[in-house]
Amino acid sequence: MAIRRRDERIPGHRAPVWFEDAKLGIFIHWGLFAVPAWAPLLPPGETMLDVLRRTPGELGARLPYAEWYANALRVPGSPTAAHHRATYGDAPYEDFRPSFEEGLADWDPDRWADVFARSGAGYVVLVTKHHDGYLLWPSDVPNPHRPGWHAPRDVVGELAAAVRRRGLRFGTYYSVGLDWTWEDLPIVEPADALACVPRDPAYVAYVDAHLRELVDRYEPSVVWSDIGAPPGFDLRAFLVDYLRRVPDGTINDRWVVPPAVLARPRARTAVNAAVRVVLPRLPEMGPSSGHPLADFRTPEYSSPPTATNHKWEATRGMGAAFGINANEPDDRLIDPDELVRSLVDMVAKNGNLLLNVGPDATGAIQEREASRLDALGAWMDVNAEALVGTRPWVEASATTPEGVEVRFTQVDGAVYAILLAPPAGPTVTLPGLASQAHRPVILLGHGPLSTTVSGDDLVLAWPAQGPDGPAPAVRLGLRSGEERWQSGRSQSP
């Protein structure tokens, strides 16, 4: 009898249909780091990827992630350390806990859920434990290094109930690879992050117990890991039990066990030295292959240049951070129209967007982030059928002779052409689509368009008063079967 490899895919398992259909998810980073709400600024338009590629030796000091405040605080000479000393003196990170827990008293999960539902999102993923180890649920699994290191209120359970009442799926992020209450080596350079993954068998048991507790209590539709997994963690055994409990559940790709050699200081120093030399010279790379048991891959602040055969989910903050960064001006956040165009581009290439919000220490979602979610929702109210529930077409993209970028999706016999900018003139030409001339052509939010054929191309007569918005969508043909999605609001459970 053949011996099955432990990392072999579970036969027949793949990303569930609901996840393929949803397209837009909401990520939430909220914790003690929301009290200082601070990270260093990067030049406009730059993200973590620019720091990683250009100055990897300064990753820990310059990382724009406010949720990594506790790490940056321990990096000598970092901007965060200087800011902390000037603002809080010698107070330890743990001193932020009382302020955060005081804010929990007025937190309203239904307010969050209303904002998320208006955006047209299909699911919500909450960070239940970030790298500082603080839990957002009252766990029965104690932290042996920091007793009682959890919220007094069940944020996970209350938010799960609130979003589900609005027809959205609920998922849980849990920092499997990093927990600074177990391993507090400062992460200064890239290899340090992998060296920080605890190798203590007690930590493996701790992680496994937490993950199973989250599944048993909250039945999350997504289990989202980060920064790999500790040696000895049996992902396959956990996944089988998880899918027994939640048959249409799904997991991401960030479960890879880091190389053991990085636990040795000399080897880590050598790897970091090599990274400082090599990484800035390498071409930009697409998403990694991830873990063989994963259902989808998770590029961060990036997406593939073309459509992929595998399912993926791009994750990003609205600015350069996930947790709230009060040091980041409003004009550094992604433009609302660009956010819509980015979502359209991702969906055409077989991706989802997991868009983060970073509430403040009182649990309030900033207006500058809520307004961007509302912009997505306004676009989805008119155009959701061109994204939600669709699949990639034979072409992901094209450029019209007029210079307009177009993205394509398809479902139920209809093809959607989504223009990434409204046409400037009275016509717009879809290259290579003359074969669609006999089919009805509908501009969503407006009505039928008249068409003509020019060689192999389909020419659309564009209305003088077309629908407002950054990415008008055109449906070519009629959809067959029952419409399962209406106005960006999922009708599935």
C-alpha positions in Angstrom: 0.0 0.0 0.0 1.3 3.4 -0.9 2.2 5.7 2.0 0.5 9.1 1.8 2.7 12.1 2.3 1.5 14.2 5.2 1.7 17.4 3.1 -0.4 15.9 0.3 -3.6 17.8 -0.7 -6.8 16.4 0.7 -8.4 14.7 -2.3 -11.0 16.8 -3.9 -10.7 19.7 -1.5 -10.4 23.3 -2.9 -11.5 26.8 -2.1 -15.3 26.6 -1.5 -17.8 28.2 -4.0 -18.8 30.9 -1.5 -15.2 32.1 -1.3 -14.8 32.0 -5.1 -18.0 34.0 -5.4 -17.5 36.7 -2.7 -14.6 38.7 -4.2 -14.4 41.2 -1.4 -13.5 40.6 2.2 -12.9 42.9 5.1 -9.8 42.4 7.3 -9.6 43.9 10.8 -6.4 44.6 12.8 -7.4 45.8 16.2 -5.5 45.4 19.5 -3.2 47.1 22.0 -1.3 48.6 19.1 -4.3 50.8 18.4 -3.5 52.8 21.6 -0.1 54.3 20.4 -1.4 54.1 16.8 1.9 55.0 15.3 4.4 53.8 12.7 7.1 55.6 10.6 6.0 57.1 7.3 7.3 55.9 4.0 7.6 58.1 0.9 4.2 58.6 -0.9 3.1 55.5 -2.7 5.5 53.1 -1.1 4.6 50.0 1.0 6.3 47.3 3.0 7.4 45.7 -0.2 9.6 48.7 -1.1 11.3 48.5 2.3 11.8 44.8 1.9 13.3 45.0 -1.5 15.3 48.2 -1.3 16.6 48.3 2.3 15.9 44.8 3.9 18.5 45.5 6.6 16.2 48.2 7.9 13.0 46.2 7.8 12.3 46.2 11.5 13.1 49.9 12.0 11.2 51.2 8.9 8.3 48.8 8.6 5.2 51.0 8.2 3.0 48.5 10.0 1.6 50.1 13.2 0.5 46.6 14.4 4.2 45.8 14.7 4.8 48.6 17.3 5.9 46.1 20.0 8.7 44.8 17.8 9.8 48.2 16.4 10.0 49.4 20.0 12.7 46.8 20.7 14.8 47.7 17.6 17.6 50.1 18.9 17.5 53.5 17.2 14.2 52.9 15.4 11.8 55.8 14.7 9.2 54.0 16.8 11.6 53.7 19.8 12.3 57.4 19.6 8.6 58.3 19.3 7.8 56.0 22.3 10.5 57.5 24.5 9.3 61.1 23.7 5.6 60.2 24.2 5.5 57.5 26.9 9.0 57.5 28.5 10.1 54.1 29.7 6.5 52.6 29.8 6.5 49.0 28.5 4.2 48.0 25.7 2.0 46.1 28.2 1.0 49.4 29.7 -1.3 50.0 26.7 -3.6 47.3 27.8 -5.7 49.3 30.3 -6.5 52.0 27.8 -7.5 49.4 25.2 -9.7 47.4 27.5 -11.3 50.6 28.7 -12.3 51.3 25.1 -13.8 47.9 24.8 -16.7 48.9 27.1 -18.2 51.1 24.3 -17.3 49.0 21.3 -20.4 48.2 19.2 -20.0 45.2 16.8 -23.2 46.0 15.0 -21.8 49.4 14.0 -18.9 47.6 12.4 -21.1 45.1 10.7 -23.3 47.8 9.2 -20.3 49.5 7.6 -19.0 46.2 6.3 -22.3 45.1 4.8 -22.7 48.4 3.0 -19.4 47.9 1.3 -20.6 44.9 -0.7 -18.2 42.5 1.1 -19.0 38.9 1.3 -16.9 38.0 4.4 -15.0 39.4 7.3 -11.8 38.2 8.8 -10.9 39.4 12.3 -7.3 39.3 13.8 -8.0 37.2 16.9 -4.3 37.2 18.0 -1.6 39.3 16.4 2.2 38.8 17.0 2.0 40.5 20.5 0.1 37.4 21.6 -2.9 39.3 23.0 -6.2 37.4 22.4 -9.5 39.1 21.5 -11.5 36.3 23.1 -11.5 34.9 26.7 -9.7 31.7 26.0 -9.7 28.7 28.3 -6.1 28.0 27.0 -3.8 30.1 29.3 -0.6 31.8 28.2 2.1 30.4 30.5 4.3 33.4 30.0 1.7 36.1 30.5 -1.3 35.0 32.5 -4.7 36.5 31.5 -3.3 38.0 28.3 -6.7 38.3 26.6 -9.6 40.7 26.3 -12.2 40.7 29.0 -14.9 40.8 26.3 -15.5 38.2 23.6 -14.8 40.4 20.6 -14.5 37.3 18.3 -17.9 35.9 19.3 -19.8 39.2 19.3 -18.5 40.3 15.9 -19.1 36.8 14.4 -22.8 37.1 15.4 -23.1 40.6 14.2 -21.7 40.0 10.7 -23.6 36.8 10.3 -26.9 38.6 11.1 -26.2 40.6 7.9 -25.6 37.6 5.7 -21.8 37.8 5.7 -19.3 35.0 6.4 -16.9 35.3 9.3 -13.3 34.2 9.5 -10.5 34.2 12.0 -6.9 35.3 11.6 -4.5 33.8 14.2 -0.7 34.5 14.3 0.5 31.0 14.2 4.2 31.7 13.4 4.9 34.6 15.7 4.1 35.2 19.4 6.4 37.7 21.1 5.3 36.5 24.5 7.0 33.2 23.7 9.9 34.4 21.6 10.9 38.1 21.9 14.0 38.2 19.7 13.7 41.6 17.9 13.0 41.3 14.2 15.5 43.6 12.6 16.0 41.9 9.3 14.0 39.4 7.1 15.5 36.2 8.4 14.9 37.2 12.0 11.1 36.9 11.4 11.5 33.2 10.6 14.0 32.7 13.4 11.4 34.1 15.8 8.9 31.2 15.2 9.0 29.4 18.6 10.4 25.8 18.5 9.1 24.9 21.9 6.8 21.8 21.7 4.7 23.6 24.3 4.0 26.4 21.8 2.9 23.8 19.2 0.4 22.5 21.7 -0.7 26.1 22.6 -1.3 27.0 19.0 -3.1 23.8 18.2 -5.4 24.2 21.3 -6.2 27.9 20.4 -7.0 27.0 16.8 -9.3 24.2 17.8 -11.0 26.4 20.4 -11.7 29.0 17.7 -13.2 26.4 15.4 -15.2 24.8 18.2 -16.6 28.1 19.5 -17.0 30.2 16.4 -17.0 27.8 13.4 -15.1 30.3 11.2 -15.5 30.1 7.4 -11.9 31.1 7.0 -8.9 30.1 9.1 -6.1 32.5 8.2 -2.5 31.9 9.4 0.5 34.2 9.3 4.3 33.9 9.3 4.4 30.1 8.9 4.0 27.5 11.6 6.1 26.0 14.4 8.0 22.8 13.7 5.8 19.8 14.7 2.5 21.5 14.1 0.3 18.9 12.2 -1.7 21.1 9.8 -3.2 18.1 8.0 -4.7 16.7 11.2 -6.1 20.1 12.2 -7.5 20.8 8.7 -9.3 17.4 8.5 -11.0 18.1 11.9 -11.7 21.7 10.9 -13.4 20.6 7.7 -15.5 18.0 9.5 -16.8 20.9 11.7 -17.0 23.5 8.9 -17.4 21.5 5.6 -17.2 24.7 3.5 -14.4 26.2 5.4 -11.1 27.3 3.8 -7.5 28.1 4.8 -4.8 30.3 3.4 -1.2 29.5 2.5 0.9 30.9 5.3 1.6 27.7 7.2 5.1 26.8 6.0 7.6 25.7 8.7 10.8 27.8 8.5 14.2 26.2 8.0 15.6 25.0 11.3 19.0 26.4 10.4 17.7 30.0 11.0 17.5 29.2 14.7 21.3 29.4 14.8 22.6 32.9 15.2 25.6 32.5 12.9 23.4 31.1 10.1 20.8 33.8 10.5 23.5 36.5 10.4 24.8 35.0 7.1 21.4 34.7 5.6 20.6 38.3 6.5 23.9 39.5 5.0 23.1 37.6 1.8 19.6 39.1 1.7 20.9 42.6 2.0 23.0 42.1 -1.1 20.8 39.9 -3.3 17.2 41.1 -2.6 17.5 44.6 -4.0 18.9 43.2 -7.3 16.2 40.6 -7.9 13.3 41.3 -10.2 9.8 41.7 -8.8 8.3 38.3 -8.1 4.7 37.1 -8.1 3.0 35.3 -5.2 4.8 32.2 -3.9 3.4 28.7 -4.3 2.4 28.6 -0.7 1.6 25.5 1.3 0.4 22.3 -0.6 -2.7 22.1 1.7 -3.7 25.7 1.1 -6.9 26.7 -0.8 -5.6 30.1 -1.8 -2.5 32.2 -1.9 -2.1 35.6 -0.2 0.1 38.2 -1.9 0.4 41.3 0.3 0.2 44.8 -1.3 0.6 43.1 -4.7 -1.2 40.9 -7.2 -0.2 38.8 -10.2 0.3 40.6 -13.5 -2.0 38.2 -15.3 -4.8 35.8 -14.5 -3.9 32.6 -12.7 -5.2 29.1 -12.5 -5.0 29.1 -8.7 -7.2 31.1 -6.4 -5.6 34.0 -4.6 -6.5 36.8 -2.2 -4.6 40.0 -2.1 -4.4 41.7 1.3 -3.7 45.3 2.0 -4.4 48.2 4.3 -6.1 51.4 3.0 -2.7 53.1 3.7 0.7 51.5 4.3 -0.4 50.0 7.6 -3.0 47.5 8.7 -3.4 48.7 12.3 -4.4 52.4 12.7 -1.5 54.8 12.1 -2.4 58.3 13.3 1.0 59.4 11.8 -0.3 58.7 8.3 -2.0 61.6 6.6 -5.3 61.1 4.8 -3.8 61.8 1.4 -1.5 58.7 1.8 -4.5 56.4 1.8 -5.6 54.7 -1.5 -7.8 56.9 -3.6 -11.4 55.5 -3.5 -11.7 55.3 -7.3 -8.3 53.5 -7.5 -9.6 51.1 -4.8 -12.6 50.2 -7.1 -10.3 49.7 -10.1 -7.9 47.6 -8.1 -10.8 45.3 -7.0 -12.0 44.9 -10.6 -8.4 44.1 -11.8 -8.0 41.4 -9.1 -11.3 39.7 -9.8 -10.6 39.5 -13.5 -7.3 37.7 -12.6 -9.0 35.1 -10.3 -8.4 37.0 -7.1 -10.2 38.3 -4.1 -9.4 41.5 -2.2 -9.1 41.3 1.6 -9.2 45.0 2.5 -8.2 46.0 6.0 -9.7 48.5 8.4 -7.8 49.6 11.5 -10.2 50.8 14.2 -9.0 53.3 16.9 -8.5 52.4 20.5 -12.2 53.1 21.3 -13.3 50.7 18.6 -14.4 53.4 16.1 -13.7 53.0 12.4 -12.1 56.1 11.1 -14.2 58.2 8.7 -11.4 58.2 6.2 -11.6 54.4 6.0 -15.4 54.1 6.3 -15.8 56.6 3.4 -13.7 54.3 1.2 -15.8 51.3 2.1 -18.9 53.3 1.2 -17.3 54.2 -2.1 -16.9 50.5 -2.8 -20.5 49.9 -1.8 -21.9 52.6 -4.0 -20.1 51.1 -7.0 -21.3 47.6 -6.0 -24.9 48.7 -5.8 -24.8 49.3 -9.5 -22.2 46.9 -10.8 -21.9 43.9 -8.4 -23.2 41.4 -10.9 -20.1 42.1 -13.0 -17.9 40.8 -10.1 -19.7 38.9 -7.4 -20.3 35.2 -8.4 -18.3 35.6 -11.6 -15.2 33.7 -12.9 -12.3 34.8 -15.1 -13.0 34.9 -18.8 -10.6 33.7 -21.6 -9.0 37.1 -21.4 -8.4 39.0 -18.3 -7.7 42.4 -19.9 -7.5 44.5 -23.0 -6.9 48.1 -24.1 -9.4 49.8 -26.4 -8.1 51.7 -29.4 -9.3 54.8 -27.5 -6.8 53.9 -24.7 -9.2 52.7 -22.1 -8.1 49.7 -20.0 -10.8 46.9 -19.8 -11.1 43.9 -17.5 -13.3 40.9 -18.3 -15.4 38.4 -16.2 -18.0 35.9 -17.1 -20.9 33.9 -15.5 -24.0 32.1 -16.6 -23.4 32.7 -20.3 -22.8 36.4 -20.0 -19.5 38.3 -20.4 -18.8 41.5 -18.6 -16.4 44.2 -19.9 -15.5 46.6 -17.1 -13.9 49.8 -18.2 -11.3 51.2 -15.8 -12.2 54.7 -16.8 -15.4 56.2 -18.4 -14.9 56.8 -22.2 -14.0 60.3 -23.2 -15.9 60.2 -26.5 -19.2 59.1 -27.9 -18.0 55.5 -28.7 -15.7 52.9 -27.2 -14.3 49.9 -29.0 -14.0 46.4 -27.5 -11.2 44.7 -29.5 -11.9 41.2 -30.8 -15.5 41.1 -29.7 -17.4 41.5 -33.0 -18.7 38.0 -32.5 -20.8 39.4 -29.6 -22.7 41.9 -31.8 -25.8 39.7 -32.0 -26.2 39.6 -28.2 -27.9 42.2 -26.0 -25.4 44.8 -24.7 -26.4 46.4 -21.4 -24.5 49.2 -19.6 -25.2 48.5 -15.9 -27.0 51.3 -14.2 -28.1 52.7 -17.5 -29.7 50.3 -20.0 -29.1 48.9 -23.6 -26.4 50.2 -25.8 -26.5 50.3 -29.6 -23.5 48.6 -31.3 -21.8 48.4 -34.6 -19.0 46.1 -36.0 -15.6 47.4 -37.2 -13.6 44.4 -38.5 -13.1 42.1 -35.5 -14.1 44.8 -33.0 -17.4 45.7 -31.3 -18.1 49.4 -31.2 -20.4 50.7 -28.4 -22.3 53.9 -28.6 -21.7 55.5 -25.3 -24.4 57.6 -23.7 -23.8 61.3 -23.0 -25.2 60.8 -19.5 -23.7 57.5 -18.5 -23.7 56.2 -14.9 -21.3 57.9 -12.5 -18.4 55.9 -11.1 -14.8 55.0 -11.8 -15.4 51.7 -13.6 -18.6 51.4 -15.7 -19.5 47.7 -16.5 -21.1 46.4 -19.7 -22.9 43.1 -19.9 -22.6 41.2 -23.2 -25.5 38.7 -23.5 -28.2 37.5 -21.1 -27.5 35.5 -17.9 -29.1 32.1 -17.8 -30.5 30.5 -14.7 -31.6 32.2 -11.4 -29.8 35.4 -10.4 -28.2 34.5 -7.0 -26.7 37.9 -6.3 -28.4 41.2 -6.1 -26.8 44.6 -5.7 -23.6 43.3 -4.1 -25.4 41.7 -1.2 -24.9 38.0 -1.0 -28.1 36.0 -0.6 -26.2 32.9 0.5 -25.7 32.2 4.2 
